[in-house]
Amino acid sequence: MKLTTKLMASAATAAVALTAALPAMAAEKWDMPMAYSASNFHSENGVTFADCVRAGTNGEIDITVHAGGSLFAGADIKRAIQTGQVQIGERLLSGHQNESAIFGYDNIPFLAPSFEESDILYKAAKPKIEALLEEQGLELLYAVPWPPQGLYFNKEVNSVADMEGLKFRSYNNTTSRLAELTGMLPVTIEAAEISQAFATGVAESMVSSGATGYDRKVWESLSHFYEVNSWLPRNYVMVNAGVWAGVSGANKAAITACSEEAAARGLEASKAYTQFTMDGLAAGGMTVGPAGDKLMGELLKVGETMTAEWMEAAGAEGQALVDAYKGMK
């Protein structure tokens, strides 16, 4: 049995007990687009969440998960939920930093490079994220972090100079800026397009977790993965606020309970998947290990520049968020 399948095997919740006595009604159908492959732990977690909601609402809400960008591409999922094209979905909010710099708080280089620090940062940011989403007609249900982000290349890289001219997969403002500051060429590529992009040479490098590389078998095109632990971005599951307003109190309680379970289950899966995917990349033939001192030192300087730029863009709200995080550590 797959590791993530084992982690997600149990979907028993208190929500079932809350609603088991309710009479069966015609199911309300919800579509839930997700950007990552069905085998990715985020998507598996989403399926388990949907099963939990189905059971917890006594079948009144039936969620169908559409993984791998099959219903909407990742960049379009948030808008699809806002406009009511779907009821619920998952999105990497840092992809929407153009709407608010706050959405990119979890991409500040080297601010919170561990699971423990990432959890504290999320707690500091959550009230503001919820308020922003509410303004946009969205209700946050749960969020799950990716494993720490590392750098993938199609060659050995020992310094920033070695990165110059490489075509770099970009998916938000932060990754585009990282490419610019290291002399690489940013190319916008959604998660579902990663394998093809590397196979055809459209991209030659990226910053991502071991999970993404493992799921997409990038060892077929890339040769090196450097552990730099730059940040731990989060995927967020959101529901349309109008749809949420129409959900009964009992079903809201059931969905909230399932959301809390999904957040905890997803975190544990992410932690366990970290070393599992590192081993998988190595087994696929990649060279896997920490970045060298020279490369790491240069990346930290790049991170300082990017942090200063983010703080300027986020203004007083961003400063308050970072101050709150540091005060909670």
N, C-alpha and C positions, 0 to 999 in steps of 0.2 A: 504493500500500500504506500502511495506517495506520502512524503513527510507532511506536506500541507493538508492532504486529505485527512491524515490522522489528526492533525491539529484542529480540523474543523468538523470532525465527525459528530460531536455532541451539539445538538441544537435545543436541548431541553431548557425551558425558561419559565420564570414565574408568570410570564404573560399568558401562558397556556392555562394556568390555573385561574387567572383572573377572568378569562373569557370562555372557558370550556362549557359553561352552563348556558351560554347565549344560544338562541335558536338559529339554525342555519338560514342564511339568506343568499340571494343571488350574488355571486362574487363581483366585486368592483375590480376591473382589470387595470393594472398599472404596468407600464413599460419602463424598464430601467437600463438605459445604455451605459456601457462601461468601455473605456478605451483600450484596455489591455487584454491579452489573450485569455482564453477560457482556463488555461492551466496556471495562470498567474495567481499568486495567493490573494491579491485584492479581489479578483473576479470570483475565485472560489469562496471567499468570505462573503461576497455579495449574494451568491447563490444560497449559502447557508442562512444569511439574513432573510432572504426572501422566503425560504422555507419556514423560518421562525415566525415571520409575520403572518404567513398563511395559517399556521397552526394557532398562533396567539390571537388572531381575529376570528377564529372559528370559520375560516374560509371566506370571510366577507371581503378581504383584500387579497388579491392574487397578483403577485409581482412576477413578471417575466424578465429575466436578465438577458441582455443582448451584449455579449462580450466582444472584444477584439475590434471595436469600432464598427461593428456590423450594422448598427442602426443609424448612428451619427458618429462622425469623426470626433476625436477628443476635443478639438478646439470648438466644436459646435454644440457640445452636450449642455453646457451651462445655459446657453441661449435657448436651447430646445426646452429645457425645464421652465425657464422664465416665461416663455411664450405659450406654454401649455401644450406643446407638441408631444411631450411626454410628461408623466407625473413626477418622476423621480429619476435620479441618475448620479453618476460619480464623475468628479472632475478634479484635476490637479489645479488648484486655484492660482498657483504662481504663474500659470499660463495667462492670467488676466491682470497682470501688473499694470497694463496700460490703463485699466479702469481705476485702480488705486494701488499705490506702492505698497500699502499694507498687505495686499494679497501675496506679496513676495517676501514676507517676513521670514518664512522658513527656507529661504534661499540665500540668506546673508552668509557669505563664506566664513566658515570656521567659528561662527558665533556659538553654535550648539552642535558640536560634532559627534555626540554620543546619544544613545537612546534616552538616557536619564536626563541629559540637558535638553534634548528635544522635547521631552514631555513637559518640563518646566516652562520652556518657551511657548509651547502650545497653550498651556494654562494661562500664561500672561496675555497671549494674543486672542484667545477664544472670545471674550466679550466683544471685542472690536470686530472680529470676523463675523460673529453672529449679527451684530448691528448693521454691518455693511450688507450682508446677505438679505436681511430683513428689508432694507431700503430698496433692494432689487427684486423683491417679491419671492424670496427663497427662505426656506427653513432648514437649518443645519441639523442633520440627524446624527452623524458620527464621522470621525476622521481617523485615518490609519497612516502611520509613517512608513516610508520606504526605508530599507537598510541604508547605511551611510553611502554617500556617493563617491565613486572613484572615477579614474580616467582610463578610457579605452583608446588604444592606438593600433595601427597596422604596422608598427615598427617599434624598436627600442627608443625610449625617450629619457634623456638624463638631464635636460634643462629646458627652459622655455624656448631657447633658440632652436631646439630640435622640433618644436611644434609649429614653427613658422610655415605658412602656406598650406597646412593641412585643411582639408574640408571637414568642418566640425558640425555635428548634428546639434541644431538649436531648437528649443521648444518654448522659450520664454525670453524676457528681457535679460535676465541674469545670465543665461547660457550664451546669448548673443554677445553680451558685453565681455564675458570671459574669453570668448573667441577673439574679439577685437584686441583685448589687452595682452593676449599671448601671441598675436600675429597669425592666428588661424582665420579661416574663412567660414562664417556661419551660414549654414544651410538649414532651413526650416523643414523638419521631418517629424511627422506624428509617430506615435509608438507603433501603430499597426504597420508602418512602412519601413521600420528599421532594417529588417532582414534584407529586403530588396535594395534599399539604399546602399548598404555596405557591399552587397554582392555585385552591384553594378558600378561601384566607385563613386556614387553621388556623394557619399560621405566616407571619411577615413578615420574618424575619431568621434568620441562623445564623452560626456560626463553623465554617469548613471550608476545605478546600484548593480550589484552582482546579479540580482534577480532579473532585471531586464535583459542583461546579456545572456544569462543562462536560458531564459525562456525563448529567446530569439536565436539561440545557437550561433552567437556572433563569432565563435572560434572558427567558423567556416570562412570568415573574411578578415578577422582581426587577430593580432598575435599577442598583445600585451594588455594587462589590466593592472593599474597602479592604485593601491589603497591610499587615498588621501583624506577620506572622511570630511569632505568639504561641507556638506549639509545633509539633513534628512528631510526631504520634502514630504508633504502629506497629500493623500487623496481624500476628498471630501464627498460624502453622500448627502445630497440635498433633495428636498421635495418642494414642489410648487406651493407657495403660501396659500393660494386660493384653494387648492386641493386639500391641503392640510387643515384649513379652516372648516372644511366640510366633513372631516373625520370625527366620528363620535368620541366622547371622552374615554370610553373603555378601550376603543381601538387605538387611540393616541397613547394610552398607557401601555398597551401591548407593544406598539411599535417602538416606543421609547425604551422599553425593557430590552427588546431585540437589538436596538441600536447600541445600548450600553454593552451588551454581550459582544456585538460585532467589533466594537472598538477594542475591547480587552482581548478578544480572540485574534484580531488582526495584528495587534501589537506583538503578541507572543509568536505568531506566525512569522512576522517580519524579523524578530530576533533570531528565531531558529533557522530561518531561511538564509540568513547572512552567511554563516560558515558553510552551509550546505551548497550554496551557489558558488562560493569561492572554490570549494572542492570540485564542483561541476565544471567550472571554467578551466581549471587546471587539468582535469581529466579529459577535457575536449582538446587539449593541446596548447592552451595559452600559458604564457609566463605570468604568474600571479604573485604579487608581493607589494610591500610598502614602497612608496616613491623614495628615491635617493635624497640625501640631505640637500644637495644643490637644487634639485627640482622643487622639493618641498619648501625650501627657503624662499625661492622666487615666487612660488604660488601664494605663500603667506603675504608677500608684499602686494601681489595682485589683489588678494582678498581685502587688504587694508584699503586700497583704492575703491574697490567695489562697495565696501561697507560705508565709506564716507559718502559715496554717491547715493546710496540707498537712503541714508539718514537725511541727506539734503532733500531728496525727492519726497520722503515720507513726512518731513517736517516735525512739528511738535508731537503729533500722534505717534510717529515712529520713535522719537526719543523717549516718550512716555512708556511705550511698549518695551523697549530695550531696558529702560530703567527698572520697570516692574519685574522683568525677567531676572536682572542682576540682583534685585532685592529679594527674590524668591530662592536664589541658589544657596 
